[in-house]
Amino acid sequence: MMICEVVEIDYFQKQIGNIFMAQIGMEQVELRLIRIKEEVRGPRSTRTPFTLTFANPRDDERLERGRYDLVSEEGRKFQEVNLAPQAVRGQIQTYVAFFR
């Protein structure tokens, strides 16, 4: 498994529709990456901030707001990603991760 220290938008743009596993203790929760949104870069920033939106079925285990290790289908690990639950739409729970 490869641990990623720097999180770049380019990687995630190729992952739309793919599954990421969020680690909760000994359990894992499956999240599908459904959207990427680029934010406005500040005048002194060297990186483009962005948000990732993940979703899972509402009946699956829910995540509370917090930091989670995420692992992509190809085995890339992103440590301590801050996920915040968003609105439930029908049978889908969404989560947003902010990268500044």
LINDAQUI-V801407 format. One record per residue. N is the residue number from 1. RES is the residue in three letters. PHI is phi in radians with two decimals (NA if undefined). D_FIRST is the distance of its C-alpha to the first C-alpha in Angstrom with 2 decimals. Layout:
# LINDAQUI-V801407
N|RES|PHI|D_FIRST, N|RES|PHI|D_FIRST
This chain:
# LINDAQUI-V801407
1|MET|NA|0.00, 2|MET|-1.73|3.79, 3|ILE|-1.62|6.49, 4|CYS|-1.78|9.65, 5|GLU|-1.51|12.92, 6|VAL|-1.76|15.35, 7|VAL|-1.78|15.67, 8|GLU|-2.04|17.83, 9|ILE|-1.10|19.84, 10|ASP|-0.97|19.44, 11|TYR|-1.08|15.88, 12|PHE|-1.24|17.09, 13|GLN|-1.05|20.31, 14|LYS|-1.57|18.62, 15|GLN|-1.90|16.95, 16|ILE|-0.96|20.30, 17|GLY|1.59|20.70, 18|ASN|-1.51|17.05, 19|ILE|-1.65|15.58, 20|PHE|-2.16|13.36, 21|MET|-1.81|12.97, 22|ALA|-1.72|14.49, 23|GLN|-1.53|14.15, 24|ILE|-2.21|17.70, 25|GLY|1.06|17.97, 26|MET|-1.63|17.13, 27|GLU|-1.69|17.65, 28|GLN|-2.26|15.83, 29|VAL|-2.05|17.84, 30|GLU|-1.49|17.41, 31|LEU|-2.20|18.31, 32|ARG|-1.78|19.29, 33|LEU|-1.31|19.43, 34|ILE|-1.98|23.14, 35|ARG|-2.77|24.32, 36|ILE|-2.24|23.79, 37|LYS|-2.28|26.70, 38|GLU|-1.35|27.27, 39|GLU|-1.75|29.37, 40|VAL|-1.35|32.07, 41|ARG|-1.37|31.07, 42|GLY|-1.21|33.23, 43|PRO|-1.10|35.57, 44|ARG|-1.81|33.70, 45|SER|-1.41|30.15, 46|THR|-1.76|28.02, 47|ARG|-2.08|25.43, 48|THR|-1.54|26.15, 49|PRO|-1.23|25.52, 50|PHE|-2.70|24.37, 51|THR|-2.12|23.82, 52|LEU|-2.01|21.55, 53|THR|-1.98|23.14, 54|PHE|-1.97|21.32, 55|ALA|-2.48|23.30, 56|ASN|-2.59|23.41, 57|PRO|-1.04|26.47, 58|ARG|-1.02|28.76, 59|ASP|-1.33|29.05, 60|ASP|-1.26|25.37, 61|GLU|-1.03|24.41, 62|ARG|-1.65|25.03, 63|LEU|-1.78|23.20, 64|GLU|-1.54|25.39, 65|ARG|-1.00|25.26, 66|GLY|2.95|22.63, 67|ARG|-1.81|19.26, 68|TYR|-2.35|16.17, 69|ASP|-1.44|12.42, 70|LEU|-1.99|11.50, 71|VAL|-2.19|8.61, 72|SER|-1.35|9.72, 73|GLU|-1.02|10.59, 74|GLU|-1.55|8.50, 75|GLY|1.65|5.15, 76|ARG|-1.36|5.96, 77|LYS|-1.89|6.74, 78|PHE|-2.03|10.39, 79|GLN|-1.50|12.05, 80|GLU|0.88|15.64, 81|VAL|-1.40|16.67, 82|ASN|-1.42|20.38, 83|LEU|-1.90|21.39, 84|ALA|-2.17|25.10, 85|PRO|-1.11|26.67, 86|GLN|-2.07|29.18, 87|ALA|-1.12|31.98, 88|VAL|-1.57|31.99, 89|ARG|-2.07|33.23, 90|GLY|1.11|34.59, 91|GLN|-1.74|31.96, 92|ILE|-2.03|29.02, 93|GLN|-1.78|27.60, 94|THR|-1.92|26.06, 95|TYR|-2.37|23.97, 96|VAL|-2.11|23.84, 97|ALA|-2.07|21.43, 98|PHE|-1.82|23.18, 99|PHE|-2.20|21.83, 100|ARG|-1.85|24.62
